[in-house]
Amino acid sequence: MNAPAPIAQPARFRAVIIDDEPAARRGVRLMLERDAEIEIVGEAATGGEATELMERAQPDVAFLDVQMPGGDGFEALARINPATAPAVVFVTAYDEHALRAFEVNAVDYLLKPYDDARFGAALQRAKAAARRRREDSASDRLTQLMSYLQNHSARVAAERVETNARDRILVKSSGEIFFLKADEIDWIEAEGDYMKFHVAGRAHLMRETMARLESRLDGKHFIRIHRSTIVNINRVRKLSPSFAGEYAVVLVDGTKLKLSRGYHDRVAALLKAGL
């Protein structure tokens, strides 16, 4: 009688946990231990330990905090060989580093606190990225991004982040990070301490001031028409007379927005130049 065929075992992914808070490391460990494909090969609590651990253990996946003693997570990544860098999930309580995390090709950005479902989604993305890297170890894009970190100073990196921020707006909603491309935004209005972004019929909120937001947007494409309203000039269809000599700005989707008298000449000149 033939022996039964061996049961195929799932592929194993080597994972490391790097966070200066013991409780945070325990939380990540408990969730990773539920996955039969994950083998935890080490933990670290500082930037220096993080670099040594990743170089020694050669993990497939790293759950990496941003702010730690002895150097942040980005510095720890910059010190390792780009060709052996793991798929990285940043785990942090701070959302201001999200744009930079995506620039170094992180597979996800987990904001504390997170729930099981959100962690599970991040883990699946990390395993998928690790699986692709096994199939194609070259990973040219990752090498280029890591080389960028190694060969540029923190000042140059910050300048690049600031430049990209003019093209993409980072919005935090329900514990997730959304990147809104500037050309996707129809118009923006102030709502208390928040700015409401109108994008294809949907609205996103971000805590920001009108003045600071206006300074970040490209003045060739966005214009303020009221003390509480900014519009994407490419979404403007016409200026329509309103009452008492005032005008309304009519967007391509039919939305009508009040144009304050003090902004009339500026809007008219920009429309004339663009149309």
N, C-alpha and C positions, 0 to 999 in steps of 0.2 A: 504494500500500500504506500502510495507516494506521500511524502511529508508535506504538510500544508505550507504554502508559500509564506515567507516572512511578511509581516505587516510593515508597510512603508512608514518610516518615521518622518515627522515634519522637519523641514530644514530649520536649523538653529541659527539664531542671530545673537551675537555677543553684544551685550549692552552694558553701559556704565552710567552711573548716577552721580552728578556733580552739583552740590548745593551746600552752602555753609550752614544751613539749618538742619539739624538732625531729624526733626519732625517732618520736614519736607522730604528728606531722603527716604524716610520710612514710608511715607505715603506713596511715593513713586515706586518703591520696591514692592509694596503690597499689590499694587496694580499690575506691575510687570510679572509678578510671580503667578498670576492667573493665566498667563499666555504660555502655552506649551512650546511655542517657537522661540521663546526668549531665554537666554542664559545670561544671568547677571555676573559679570566678571570683575567688578570693582566699584568702589565709591571714592569720592574725593570731596574735600571741603574748602579748598583754596585754589586760586589760579595756578600756582606752581604745582600743586598736587594734580590738578586737572591735566596739565601738559604731560607730566610724567606718566600718569595713568593711561592716557590715550596713546602715548608712544609705546608703552610697554604692553598693554593689553590688546592693542589693535582692534578696538570694538567696531562692530557694524553700525551701531546706533548709540548716540549719546544724548541723555537728558541733562541739559546744561543750564545752570543759573547764569544770570548776567552779572550781577553785582556780588563780588566775593572779596575777601581779603587776599592780598598778594596778586592782584590783577583780575580784570573782569573776564567774562567768557570769551569775548572777542579776542582779547590778547592771548588767551590760552590757545585758541584755534590758530592764531597767526604764528605761533611758535612750533607747530607740528608740521610734518611733511604733508603737503596738500594731496599727494597721491594716496595717502593712507588715511585721510580724514574720514570720520564716520558721518552718517546721516544725522543731522543735529536737530533736536527739538529744544528750543529755548523755553525754560520754565521760570517765570518771573512775576513779581507783583507790579512791575512798571511797564506801561504801554509805550513810553517814549522811544524805546529802542527797537520797535517792531520794524521800521523801515530799514534800519541798518542790518537787522537779522535776515531780512529777505535778500538784501544785497550780497550777503555771504552764502546765499543758497540754502538757508535753513529750510527744513521741510515743513516746520510748523512753529507757532509761537503761542505757548499756553500762558494765559493770564491767571494768576492765583486770585481767588479760589476758583477751581474748576470742578466739574462733576465727572462721573465715571464715563458718561457718553462722550464728553469732549476729549477726555484723555484717550479713550479707545480710538477715536477718529485720528488723533495725532499719532498714536502708536501704529495704526495701519498705514498711514502715510510714510512713517519712518521705515517700516518693514518693506514697503513697496520700493522706496528709494534704495534701500540696501540691496534688495533683490536685483534691481536694474544695474547697480554698480558691480554686482558679481558677474552679471552677463556682459558688461562692458566696463572693464577695469580702467580704461583710459580716462573716462570722465573729464573731457577737455574743459568743459565749462567750469567745473569745480576748481580745477587747477588754476585757471585764469583768475577766478575770484579770490582764491587764497593767496596767489601771488600779488594781487592788488593790495591785500591787507599787509603782506610782509614788506612791500617795497615803498609804501607811502606812510607818511607821518600821520599822527592823529589829527593834525590840523587840516591836511589835505582830505582825509576821510570825512571830516565834519563838513568841509566845503561841498563835497560831492553830495552828501546827504541833504544839505540845504538846497542845492540846485535841484535835486530830484523832488524835493518837497514842493517846489513850485509847479511841478507837473502832476503830482499825486497828492491827494489830501487823505490823511489818515483819520478814520473815524472809528471810535470804540462804541459798540452797541451790544448789549446782552452778553458781555464777556468775550466777544469776538472782535477781531480787527478787520475793518473793511478799507480797501484802497480805492478811492474814487479818482479816476482819471479826470483831469481838469476839463477836457473837452466833452465829458459825459454830463457835466453839471448844467442844468437849465437855468436855475436862479437860486439865490441864497437870501434868507431873511433872518433877522435877529429875533430871538424869542427868549426874553429874559436874559439869563446868563449864558445862553446857548445860541449857536448858529444852526439853522435848519437848512440842509441841502436838499433841493428838489431835483431828483434824477429819474427821468423816464417814468413819472407818475408815482415814484416812491420818495419817502422823506427819511433823512438820516440826521441825527443830532450830534453836535460836537461842542464841548465847552470851550469857548473862544470869544474874543472881542471882535467887533466889526473892524476896528482900526488895524489890529494885528493881522487879521485874515486878509484884508484888502492889500496890505503891504506884501503878502506872500503870493498873491495871485498876479498873473501876467496882465499888465495894464492894456496890452494890445487886444486882449480877448474878453476881459472882464471889466465892467464899469459900474460904479455906484450911481444909482438913480434916485436914491432916497437915503435918509440917515440910517434906515434899517433894511435896505435892500441893495443887493448886487446882482447883476444879470450877466449871463454869457452873451456877448454881442452877436455871436453866431446864431442864437436862438431868437433874436428880435426880428419880427416881420415888419412892423411899422410903428409910427407914432400916431396916436389917435387923439384928436381934440376932445377934451373932457368938459370942463366948465370953468368959468371965470378966467379964461385964458390959459388954463393948465392943460397938460397932456397926459395920456396914459401910454405906457409901453405895452404893446401887444406882441406876445410871443407866438412862435409858429404853431403851438398847440392850442392857441386861443386864450391863454392866460393873460389877464390884464393887470398891470402893476402901475401904481401911482408914480409919476415922474415929478419930483419936487422942482419948483421953479428955479432954485439955485443950481440944479444940475442940467437944465435944459440945453444950454449952449454947448456944453461938453458932449452930451449924448448926440445932439444933432450933428456936430462936427465929426464925431467918430463914425456915425452911420453914413454920412456923406462920403467919407474917405474909404469906408469898407464896401459900400454899395455903389 
